[in-house]
Amino acid sequence: MRNSRNIKTAIIGLFFTLFFTTANAQHSYIDNHKDIAADLSKQYGIPSSIILAIAIVESGAGTSKASKTLNNHFGILGRNDVNNSKFKSFSTVRESYEAFCRILSKKKIYTRLKDNNNSNDWVKAIASTGYSTKPNEWIKKINSTIAKFGLQK
């Protein structure tokens, strides 16, 4: 009985450690990239909350293989000279963020939404362009990321 209790305590402790470590990593990611998102928001008229939330979801807050090895924080497809993946490589993280904003600015939805700070409008519109293969799940992930980290401020 005592061993069972110790195992349960250890599992719960491990869960909380992983949960808080992940949350901490996400906050660090936001702190490290919010200035890039703010600059590009001014330049392109895309809310920084959208830029950051999509980057967090697509890159696992900078933990994905593509973000670590290719500086690709948005899952942008293309050639690279680093590995055999289908993802494009970028010299810097900022370059990846800029590429994402350029891609969005070429979509038909962009002219209608430029300088609109309503993240819900942006998320629905981006999902409607085929950005995600599972748009309903993607919308929920992006919206929950915005809410969880207060990115709409």
C-alpha positions in Angstrom: 0.0 0.0 0.0 2.8 2.4 0.9 4.6 1.7 -2.5 1.4 2.4 -4.3 1.1 5.7 -2.6 4.7 6.6 -3.3 4.3 5.8 -7.0 1.1 7.9 -7.2 2.9 10.8 -5.5 5.9 10.5 -7.9 3.6 10.4 -10.9 1.7 13.5 -9.7 5.0 15.3 -9.0 6.3 14.5 -12.4 3.1 15.7 -14.1 3.3 19.1 -12.3 7.0 19.4 -13.1 6.3 18.8 -16.8 3.3 21.1 -16.8 5.1 24.0 -15.2 8.2 23.5 -17.3 6.1 23.6 -20.4 4.2 26.7 -19.3 7.5 28.4 -18.4 9.0 27.6 -21.8 5.9 29.1 -23.5 6.2 32.3 -21.4 10.0 32.5 -22.3 9.1 32.0 -26.0 6.7 34.9 -25.8 9.2 37.2 -24.0 11.9 36.4 -26.6 9.7 36.9 -29.6 7.1 39.5 -28.7 9.2 42.4 -30.0 9.5 40.8 -33.5 5.7 40.2 -33.5 5.1 43.8 -32.5 7.4 45.2 -35.2 5.8 43.1 -37.9 2.3 43.9 -36.6 3.0 47.6 -37.3 4.6 46.8 -40.6 1.9 44.4 -41.9 -1.2 45.3 -40.0 -1.5 41.7 -38.6 -2.2 41.6 -34.9 0.9 40.5 -32.9 -1.4 38.1 -31.0 -2.1 36.2 -34.2 1.6 36.2 -35.2 2.7 34.9 -31.8 -0.1 32.4 -31.2 0.5 30.8 -34.6 4.2 30.7 -34.0 3.7 29.1 -30.6 1.3 26.4 -31.9 3.3 25.7 -35.1 6.7 25.5 -33.4 5.7 24.1 -30.1 7.0 27.4 -28.6 10.3 27.0 -30.3 10.8 23.3 -29.4 10.0 21.7 -32.8 12.7 20.2 -34.9 12.0 22.7 -37.7 12.2 25.7 -35.4 15.4 24.5 -33.8 17.3 23.4 -36.9 15.8 25.5 -39.6 14.6 28.7 -37.7 11.2 27.8 -39.2 8.5 28.7 -36.6 5.5 28.5 -38.9 5.9 25.2 -40.7 6.5 27.0 -44.0 7.2 24.5 -46.8 10.2 24.9 -49.1 13.7 23.8 -49.8 16.6 23.7 -47.3 20.2 22.7 -47.3 20.2 21.4 -43.8 18.2 18.2 -43.9 15.8 16.2 -46.1 12.6 17.7 -44.6 10.0 19.5 -46.6 10.4 22.7 -44.5 12.2 25.8 -45.6 15.2 27.0 -43.7 15.7 30.6 -42.6 18.9 32.3 -41.5 17.2 33.8 -38.4 13.9 33.5 -36.5 12.9 37.0 -37.6 13.3 35.9 -41.2 10.8 33.1 -40.6 8.3 35.6 -38.9 8.7 38.0 -41.9 8.1 35.2 -44.4 4.9 34.2 -42.5 3.7 37.8 -42.6 4.5 38.2 -46.3 2.6 34.9 -47.0 -0.5 36.2 -45.2 -0.3 39.6 -46.9 -0.6 37.9 -50.3 -3.9 36.2 -49.3 -7.3 37.7 -50.4 -8.4 37.9 -46.8 -5.5 40.3 -46.0 -6.9 43.4 -47.6 -10.2 42.9 -45.7 -8.5 42.3 -42.3 -5.4 44.5 -42.4 -5.3 46.7 -39.3 -8.2 44.8 -37.8 -7.2 43.8 -34.2 -10.0 41.2 -33.8 -8.1 38.0 -33.4 -11.2 35.9 -33.9 -11.7 37.4 -37.4 -8.1 36.6 -38.3 -8.1 33.1 -37.0 -11.3 32.2 -38.9 -10.1 33.8 -42.1 -6.7 32.2 -42.0 -8.3 28.8 -41.4 -10.6 29.4 -44.4 -7.6 29.8 -46.7 -6.5 26.2 -46.1 -3.7 27.1 -43.8 -4.4 24.0 -41.7 -5.4 20.6 -42.7 -7.6 20.4 -39.6 -9.1 23.9 -39.5 -11.5 23.4 -36.5 -8.8 22.0 -34.3 -6.4 24.6 -35.4 -8.9 27.4 -34.6 -9.3 26.1 -31.1 -5.6 25.8 -30.5 -4.9 29.3 -31.7 -7.8 30.8 -29.8 -6.9 29.0 -26.6 -3.2 30.0 -26.9 -4.3 33.7 -27.3 -6.5 33.4 -24.2 -4.1 31.3 -22.1 -1.3 33.8 -22.5 -3.3 37.0 -22.7 -1.9 37.8 -26.1 -4.9 40.0 -27.1 -3.8 42.8 -24.8 
